[in-house]
Amino acid sequence: MTATSLKEIPTIARWGGTGGSLAFKKDQLGFLGRGIERYGDIFRFRLLGLPIVVVNHPDYIRHILVDQGERYDKDAVIFKVVRPVLRKGLIANPDMALWRRQRRMMAPHFTPRTVNVFARNMTDETVQMLERWDADHEGEVINVTAEIGGLALRIVNRSLFSTDVSQAAGSFTQAFAVANTVLAAFFKLPFPPLSFPTPSHLRLKRAINTMDGFVADFIAERLAGGPRPEGDTDLLTLLLESVDEDDGRGMDLEQLHHEVLNICVGAYETTTNALSWAFYLLGRHPEVEEKLHTEVDQVLGGRVPTFDDLPKLTYTRMIVDEVLRIYSPAYQFMRRAGQEDEIGGYRMPKNTNVLVNSYLLHRHPDFWEAPERFDPERFSPERINERPKHAYVPFGSGHRICIGKHFALAELTLVLATIACGHRLLTPAGAPDVQPEALITLHPRGGVHLRLQRR
Ligand code: HEM
């Protein structure tokens, strides 16, 4: 197709003010959902003057993330917003040469098989949490999101540093919540440089300092000859020992700091939200919960699961997949078109910011029947094969796919199975529905609160 015969991407000219900015700020998911209904699977809106193209079809998403993945980089507005926190770490790094080097060094520690060394951390920490629940909270309504948040942070940090982070965890989780809220607001509004001392910037800077201090203390302790893991290894050791095959050198200490922080940030709230939503949905769907109990009873017979049980926990895994569909924790990501491109007969101008919203994609009526229904059977092997692969991208796709995908899937499945063996989390009578809050991640607004009961 010649450049002149290409169609222009449908554009929202004026809609709720300035081409969509105000409506987007007020209700991001509602605004984008209405855009898709009215304009289809590709359209453009303006976020305070900046044109943003929304793509909501598996073919377009495969094009951007995989087929033409090298032409679409992370020099996009959302990554500029989070870069003051994540800096040169893998998540937001637009420098492809540095990213490639880092990913090459780190990828071997995150394969489906190598994450098995962290499985014990996942189940041990869950068992300890359950013992505390039994001692302190039996029969009570608990804040599941806060409880699971502490658990997720302990799991990732024990996997990183082999230490108990309980003491420092509170300050990290508070700082993370501040960063998540402040940055989500920045994404919707123009923001002056961080050196400008607005109250939000000062809060964000304090939050960054807290998270930096958290990571720096553990690294400093290890470098000063602090306790190293016995037998099994931890991620910090693996990263310190990683050497690039091209130049035979490892990563410098600043880069190591950024990668460790990226792992904490990437792992902590995504898994917390996924498990919170999982228990929220199970509490409202006893028929699914019953099938979960049947499976864990048959496979585990009351014992704590191990990594080797994962292939047998098929229904538990289907629940995890369905939760990640309905409440995709990393529900939006962006790319920038590095060059002019053609996508589905449309002209994609150079420098365009492209937005993928997996919350909406995972509800696309062409690929998901009754998309609001919680139905783990959608993820039976036969039904997975009936859909295009890119109708479902909770971990992204292509070369920037989540490096922690296998870690996360093991963690979600093992934690769910460990809790389901002997405990239930019930919906308290009259509890209102929990709404998703579209921050940088998809957070359950107000947290999920459920009643703890022993099975
Ligand atoms: C349910 C849990 C998780 C979800 C839904 C999730 C989702 C995602 C998504 C969608 C991306 C790609 C973003 C893009 O293409 O722009 C990503 C990247 C990333 N995630 Fe995760 N993630 C999860 C857990 C984890 C865990 C457990 C870790 C670390 C142990 C982690 C570390 C990272 C890192 C470092 C990247 C950047 C990868 C790169 O660009 O090379 N994530 N994640």
Residues whose N, C-alpha, C, O or C-beta is under 5 A from the ligand:
A	BS01	HEM	L90 I91 R103 N262 I263 G266 A267 T270 T271 A274 P329 A330 F333 M334 V393 P394 F395 G396 H399 R400 I401 C402 I403 G404 F407 A408
